[in-house]
Amino acid sequence: MKNNHSIMQTMEPRQLFIKYLIPSLFGMMLMAINILIDGLFVSHGVGEKGLAGVNIAVPIYSVLLSVSLWIGMGGATLYSIAHGQNNPHRAKEIFTHSIFIAIATTGLIIVFCLVFKQPLAYLFGANDLIISYVDDYLHIILLFGLVFVIENILSIFIRNDGNPTLSMAGLIVTSVVNIFLNYLFIFIFQWGVKGAAYATVLGTIVGILVLLTHFLTKKKQLGFVHMKIDFFILRNIFFIGFPSFIVEASTAVMMVAFNITFSHYVGETGIVAYAVVNYMHTVFLMLFIGIGAALQPITSYHYGATLYQRMKKFIRIAIITGFGLGVAVFIVGLVGKGFIIDLFGIDIPEIIDYTKIGIVYFFAGYLFLGINMVFVEYYQSIRKIRIATWIILGRSFILFIPLLWILPNLFGPNSIWIVFPTAEGLTVLIIYLALKFKLVELVPIEITELSKRIG
């Protein structure tokens, strides 16, 4: 661990950030590709109704992912802070508590969702034409939901244990296995949307096996210890990880709200068009979360070691990276909208035209999303949970939900697409004003600086 201390404190900031950024971006992208591949294979192998059905069932995957991010990011932040304070035994206690509470919490959620599976499907926006597709996919994802949570938590902790490359490798294997099995189950075995679900589950199980090899390495600090339940640790895991939970949970809520709104104003054309856009959004959202995930171990460590001025450099690099990625994704949407639609095999002119409009308008939101995600992950990583939570609530529930009701009522169905960029842009503006007028601090005030202000 001494080597990791040295790297964190002495490596040039840009070089250290890239060391964590590349595996994080790649790993997050591969998580999203698992969902995207399901959509592509279902669209070509089952049809538009199958695509719409899987898209409506996907929020339950987001719910499970939100729990894993809640516990994983909360626990991993505490874990890195403990190592920054040179307390490895405490770090192992945090990891042990995280795995325990993840299994218990996920189990309760899965049981509840299985009992109320069909009402949930209709709540998510299903109708009688596609309910069978929703039900087939949803049932399998719920039955094996625990494997998604375990994989994500292990990946987060292994990255925080100084092994971002293995974290990435586990997700690469998951993705490759998922692609192969999707083809086998959908096109060869003709299992339909059930095949897509089984492929995702089995790919994730293989990915977990790869991640477990971390515990065989000599440099690992991660491990289990005998424990009595420490409610202080549990409280802090849930408290610190709450913004990550809200990020993913709000994504699920936004997906459901979009499905309901498109169904009401546009009908099946709107649901299918949004399914295409949403599958791409899942990929790009993971990339932006990946930037924040790369920043988290670094800033948590520096926060624990009270290296605040050095920490500022990483924040600046992450913001520039987030904005640059947003510009690149927006250009991809403008130039490649036709190619994106062709990927899903959509051949109905009405759906193609409406989807093209959606891609251009919706992708404008990526110009702001990266900045918002960096600030969320940063404030969470230094335990400023209220600030991180307010940013998430601002971009989702406080701004998004009212805009989703107001804009289509005033300007018609095409304006549904601009709700996302409007909410993200307003959130960036609010963050800028809050920092400019010192309503929030960018970094904690050091003791010497505090003394100057008092004296």
C-alpha positions in Angstrom: 0.0 0.0 0.0 3.0 2.3 0.5 3.5 2.3 -3.2 -0.1 3.4 -3.7 0.4 6.2 -1.1 3.4 7.4 -3.1 1.6 7.3 -6.4 -1.4 9.3 -5.1 0.8 12.0 -3.6 3.6 12.4 -6.1 2.4 11.4 -9.6 1.6 14.4 -11.9 -2.1 15.1 -11.6 -3.0 14.7 -15.3 -1.1 11.5 -15.5 -2.7 10.1 -12.3 -6.2 11.1 -13.5 -5.7 9.3 -16.9 -4.4 6.2 -15.0 -7.9 6.0 -13.4 -9.9 7.5 -16.2 -9.2 5.1 -19.1 -10.1 1.9 -17.2 -13.1 3.6 -15.6 -14.4 4.9 -18.9 -13.8 1.6 -20.6 -15.4 -0.4 -17.8 -18.5 1.8 -17.6 -18.9 1.8 -21.4 -18.9 -2.0 -21.3 -21.6 -2.1 -18.6 -23.7 0.0 -20.9 -22.9 -2.1 -23.9 -24.4 -5.1 -22.1 -27.8 -3.2 -22.2 -27.2 -1.8 -25.7 -26.4 -5.2 -27.1 -29.6 -6.6 -25.7 -31.5 -3.8 -27.5 -29.7 -4.4 -30.8 -30.2 -8.2 -30.8 -33.8 -7.9 -29.7 -34.6 -5.3 -32.3 -33.2 -7.4 -35.1 -34.2 -10.8 -33.7 -37.6 -10.1 -32.2 -38.8 -6.8 -33.7 -39.9 -3.3 -32.6 -42.4 -4.6 -30.0 -39.6 -6.7 -28.4 -37.4 -3.6 -28.3 -40.1 -1.5 -26.7 -40.8 -4.2 -24.2 -37.2 -4.6 -23.1 -36.8 -0.8 -22.9 -39.8 -0.6 -20.5 -38.3 -3.4 -18.4 -34.8 -1.8 -18.2 -35.7 0.6 -15.3 -35.6 -2.4 -13.0 -32.0 -3.0 -14.0 -31.4 0.7 -13.2 -33.0 0.1 -9.8 -30.6 -2.8 -9.0 -27.7 -0.8 -10.4 -28.7 2.2 -8.2 -28.5 0.0 -5.1 -25.1 -1.3 -6.1 -23.8 2.3 -6.7 -25.4 3.5 -3.4 -23.6 0.9 -1.3 -20.5 0.6 -3.6 -19.7 4.3 -3.9 -20.6 4.9 -0.2 -18.4 2.1 1.0 -15.6 2.7 -1.5 -15.4 6.4 -0.5 -15.0 5.4 3.1 -12.5 2.7 2.1 -10.2 5.2 0.3 -10.5 7.8 3.0 -9.5 5.1 5.6 -6.4 4.2 3.4 -5.6 7.9 3.1 -5.6 7.9 6.9 -3.4 4.8 6.9 -6.0 2.6 8.6 -6.2 -0.7 6.6 -8.1 -2.7 9.2 -10.9 -0.1 9.2 -10.9 -0.3 5.4 -11.5 -4.0 5.5 -14.4 -3.6 8.0 -16.0 -1.1 5.6 -15.7 -3.6 2.7 -17.2 -6.5 4.7 -20.1 -4.3 5.8 -20.7 -3.2 2.2 -21.0 -6.8 0.9 -23.3 -7.8 3.8 -25.7 -4.9 3.4 -25.7 -5.2 -0.4 -26.9 -8.8 -0.2 -29.6 -8.1 2.4 -30.9 -4.9 0.7 -31.0 -6.4 -2.8 -32.7 -9.5 -1.6 -35.6 -7.5 -0.1 -36.0 -5.4 -3.2 -36.1 -8.5 -5.5 -38.7 -10.3 -3.4 -40.9 -7.2 -3.5 -40.6 -6.8 -7.2 -41.3 -10.4 -8.0 -44.5 -10.3 -6.0 -45.7 -7.2 -7.8 -44.1 -7.9 -11.1 -47.0 -7.3 -13.5 -48.3 -4.1 -11.8 -44.7 -2.8 -12.0 -44.6 -3.5 -15.7 -47.7 -1.5 -16.3 -46.4 1.3 -14.0 -43.3 1.5 -16.1 -45.4 2.2 -19.2 -46.3 -1.3 -20.6 -49.5 -1.9 -22.5 -51.4 -5.0 -23.6 -49.5 -5.2 -26.9 -46.1 -5.5 -25.3 -46.7 -6.8 -21.8 -45.6 -10.4 -22.6 -42.2 -9.1 -23.8 -41.8 -6.9 -20.6 -42.8 -9.8 -18.4 -40.3 -12.3 -19.9 -37.3 -10.0 -19.6 -38.3 -8.6 -16.2 -38.8 -12.0 -14.5 -35.2 -13.3 -15.4 -33.5 -10.0 -14.5 -35.2 -10.0 -11.1 -34.5 -13.7 -10.4 -30.7 -13.1 -10.9 -30.6 -9.5 -9.8 -28.1 -10.1 -7.0 -25.3 -11.0 -9.5 -25.5 -7.5 -11.1 -25.1 -5.9 -7.7 -22.2 -8.0 -6.6 -20.3 -7.5 -9.8 -20.7 -3.7 -9.7 -19.7 -3.5 -6.0 -16.6 -5.7 -6.5 -15.6 -3.6 -9.5 -15.9 -0.3 -7.6 -13.9 -1.6 -4.6 -11.2 -3.3 -6.7 -10.7 0.1 -8.6 -10.3 1.8 -5.2 -7.9 -0.9 -4.1 -5.4 0.3 -6.8 -6.3 -2.2 -9.5 -8.5 -0.3 -12.1 -7.1 -2.5 -14.9 -8.7 -5.7 -13.4 -11.9 -3.8 -12.8 -12.0 -3.0 -16.5 -11.0 -6.6 -17.5 -13.9 -8.1 -15.6 -16.3 -5.8 -17.4 -14.6 -6.6 -20.8 -15.2 -10.3 -20.2 -18.8 -9.7 -19.1 -19.4 -7.8 -22.3 -17.8 -10.3 -24.7 -19.7 -13.3 -23.1 -22.9 -11.3 -23.3 -22.5 -10.5 -27.0 -21.7 -14.1 -27.9 -24.6 -15.5 -25.8 -27.1 -12.9 -27.1 -26.4 -14.1 -30.7 -26.6 -17.8 -29.6 -29.8 -17.5 -27.5 -31.7 -15.1 -29.8 -30.8 -16.1 -33.3 -29.8 -19.8 -32.9 -32.0 -21.0 -30.0 -34.8 -18.5 -30.8 -35.5 -17.7 -27.1 -36.6 -14.1 -27.9 -36.3 -11.5 -25.1 -35.7 -14.3 -22.5 -32.5 -15.1 -24.4 -31.3 -11.5 -24.0 -31.9 -11.6 -20.3 -30.2 -15.0 -19.8 -27.2 -13.7 -21.8 -26.8 -10.7 -19.6 -27.0 -12.8 -16.4 -24.5 -15.5 -17.5 -22.1 -12.8 -18.8 -22.2 -11.1 -15.4 -21.5 -14.3 -13.6 -18.4 -14.9 -15.7 -17.3 -11.3 -15.0 -17.6 -11.9 -11.3 -15.2 -14.9 -11.5 -12.6 -12.7 -13.2 -12.9 -10.0 -10.5 -12.5 -12.5 -7.8 -8.9 -13.2 -9.0 -8.0 -9.8 -7.3 -8.1 -11.7 -4.0 -5.3 -13.9 -5.2 -2.8 -11.1 -5.9 -0.1 -10.2 -3.3 -0.7 -6.4 -3.6 -4.4 -6.5 -2.7 -5.5 -4.8 0.5 -9.1 -5.7 0.0 -10.4 -8.5 2.2 -13.0 -9.6 4.7 -12.7 -9.4 8.5 -14.7 -10.9 11.3 -17.2 -8.3 12.3 -20.0 -7.3 14.5 -22.5 -5.0 12.8 -21.3 -1.4 13.2 -24.3 0.9 12.6 -22.0 3.9 12.4 -20.3 2.3 9.3 -23.7 1.3 7.8 -25.1 4.8 8.4 -22.1 6.4 6.7 -22.2 3.9 3.7 -25.8 4.8 3.1 -25.3 8.5 3.7 -22.3 8.9 1.5 -23.5 6.7 -1.3 -27.0 8.3 -1.4 -26.2 10.6 -4.3 -25.1 7.7 -6.5 -28.3 6.0 -5.6 -30.3 9.1 -6.6 -28.4 9.4 -9.9 -29.4 6.0 -11.1 -32.8 5.9 -9.4 -33.7 9.2 -11.0 -32.6 7.8 -14.3 -35.1 5.0 -13.9 -37.8 7.5 -12.9 -36.9 9.7 -15.9 -37.2 6.7 -18.2 -40.6 5.7 -16.9 -41.8 9.3 -17.1 -40.5 9.6 -20.7 -42.3 6.3 -21.7 -45.6 7.5 -20.2 -45.3 10.9 -21.8 -44.4 9.6 -25.2 -47.2 7.0 -25.0 -49.7 9.7 -24.1 -48.7 12.3 -26.7 -47.2 10.2 -29.6 -48.3 6.6 -29.1 -46.2 3.5 -30.1 -44.1 5.6 -32.5 -42.9 7.7 -29.6 -42.2 4.7 -27.4 -40.1 3.0 -30.1 -38.3 6.3 -31.0 -37.5 6.9 -27.3 -36.3 3.3 -26.9 -33.6 3.9 -29.6 -32.5 7.2 -28.0 -32.6 5.7 -24.5 -30.4 2.8 -25.4 -27.8 5.2 -26.7 -28.3 7.4 -23.7 -27.5 4.4 -21.4 -24.2 4.1 -23.1 -23.3 7.8 -22.9 -24.5 8.3 -19.4 -22.2 5.5 -18.2 -19.3 7.3 -19.8 -20.0 10.5 -17.9 -20.5 8.5 -14.7 -17.1 6.9 -15.5 -15.4 10.3 -15.4 -16.8 10.9 -11.9 -15.9 7.3 -10.9 -12.3 8.0 -12.0 -12.2 11.1 -9.9 -13.7 9.5 -6.7 -10.7 7.3 -5.5 -8.3 10.2 -6.1 -10.3 13.0 -4.3 -11.4 10.6 -1.5 -7.7 9.8 -0.8 -6.6 13.4 -1.0 -9.5 14.4 1.3 -8.4 11.8 3.8 -4.8 13.0 3.5 -5.9 16.7 3.6 -4.1 17.5 0.4 -6.8 20.1 -0.6 -4.8 22.3 -3.0 -3.5 19.4 -5.0 -7.2 18.1 -5.1 -8.2 21.3 -7.0 -6.2 20.3 -10.0 -8.0 17.0 -10.4 -11.4 18.8 -10.2 -10.4 21.2 -13.0 -9.1 18.3 -15.2 -12.3 16.3 -14.6 -14.6 19.3 -15.6 -12.7 19.9 -18.8 -12.8 16.2 -19.6 -16.6 16.0 -18.9 -17.3 19.0 -21.1 -15.0 17.8 -23.9 -16.8 14.4 -23.9 -20.2 16.2 -24.0 -19.2 18.1 -27.1 -17.9 14.9 -28.8 -21.1 13.0 -28.1 -23.3 15.9 -29.3 -21.3 15.9 -32.6 -21.8 12.2 -32.9 -25.6 12.7 -32.6 -25.6 15.4 -35.3 -23.5 13.5 -37.7 -24.4 9.9 -37.0 -28.1 10.0 -36.3 -29.0 8.0 -39.4 -26.4 5.4 -38.5 -27.7 5.1 -35.0 -31.2 4.4 -36.3 -29.9 1.9 -38.8 -28.1 0.0 -35.9 -31.5 -0.9 -34.5 -33.0 -2.0 -37.9 -35.8 0.5 -37.8 -37.5 0.8 -41.2 -40.8 2.6 -40.5 -40.5 6.1 -42.0 -42.6 7.8 -39.3 -40.5 6.3 -36.5 -37.2 7.2 -38.4 -38.2 10.8 -38.8 -39.3 11.3 -35.2 -36.2 9.5 -33.9 -33.9 11.9 -35.9 -35.6 14.9 -34.3 -35.2 13.3 -30.9 -31.5 12.5 -31.3 -30.6 16.1 -32.3 -32.6 17.8 -29.5 -31.9 15.2 -26.8 -28.1 15.0 -27.4 -27.7 18.7 -26.7 -28.1 17.7 -23.0 -24.7 16.1 -23.1 -23.0 19.5 -23.4 -24.0 20.0 -19.7 -24.4 16.4 -18.3 -20.6 15.8 -17.9 -20.1 18.9 -15.8 -23.0 18.0 -13.5 -21.8 14.4 -13.1 -18.3 15.5 -12.1 -19.7 17.8 -9.4 -22.0 15.1 -8.1 -19.2 12.5 -7.8 -16.7 15.0 -6.4 -18.9 16.4 -3.6 -19.9 12.8 -2.8 -16.3 11.7 -2.6 -15.5 14.3 0.0 -18.6 13.6 2.1 -20.5 16.8 1.1 -23.6 14.7 0.6 -26.2 17.5 0.8 -24.6 19.4 -2.1 -24.3 16.3 -4.3 -27.9 15.4 -3.5 -29.3 18.8 -4.3 -27.5 18.8 -7.7 -29.1 15.4 -8.6 -32.5 16.4 -7.3 -32.2 19.7 -9.3 -31.4 18.0 -12.6 -34.1 15.3 -12.2 -37.1 15.8 -10.0 -37.1 19.5 -9.3 -36.5 20.6 -12.9 -37.1 17.6 -15.1 -40.6 16.5 -13.9 -42.2 20.0 -14.1 -40.6 20.6 -17.5 -41.9 17.3 -18.8 -45.4 18.4 -18.0 -45.1 22.0 -19.1 -43.2 21.9 -22.4 -45.4 19.4 -24.4 -48.5 21.1 -23.1 -47.3 24.5 -24.4 -45.2 23.5 -27.5 -46.4 20.1 -28.6 -44.9 16.6 -28.7 -41.5 17.5 -30.3 -40.7 19.6 -27.2 -40.6 16.4 -25.1 -37.1 15.9 -26.5 -35.7 19.2 -25.1 -36.7 18.6 -21.5 -33.4 16.7 -20.8 -31.1 19.4 -22.2 -33.1 22.2 -20.6 -32.9 20.6 -17.1 -29.2 19.8 -17.4 -28.3 23.3 -18.7 -30.3 25.0 -15.9 -28.4 22.8 -13.3 -25.0 23.9 -14.6 -26.1 27.5 -14.4 -27.3 27.0 -10.8 -23.9 25.4 -9.8 -22.0 28.2 -11.4 -23.9 30.9 -9.5 -23.6 28.9 -6.2 -19.8 28.8 -6.6 -19.5 32.4 -7.8 -21.5 33.8 -4.9 -19.7 31.5 -2.4 -23.0 29.7 -1.4 -20.9 26.5 -1.6 -17.1 25.9 -1.3 -15.2 24.1 -4.1 -12.8 22.5 -1.6 -12.7 22.3 2.2 -11.3 25.3 3.9 -7.8 24.5 5.3 -7.0 25.4 8.9 -4.6 28.1 7.9 -7.1 29.7 5.6 -9.8 29.4 8.3 -7.5 31.2 10.7 -7.0 34.1 8.3 -10.8 34.5 7.8 -11.4 34.5 11.6 -8.4 36.7 12.4 
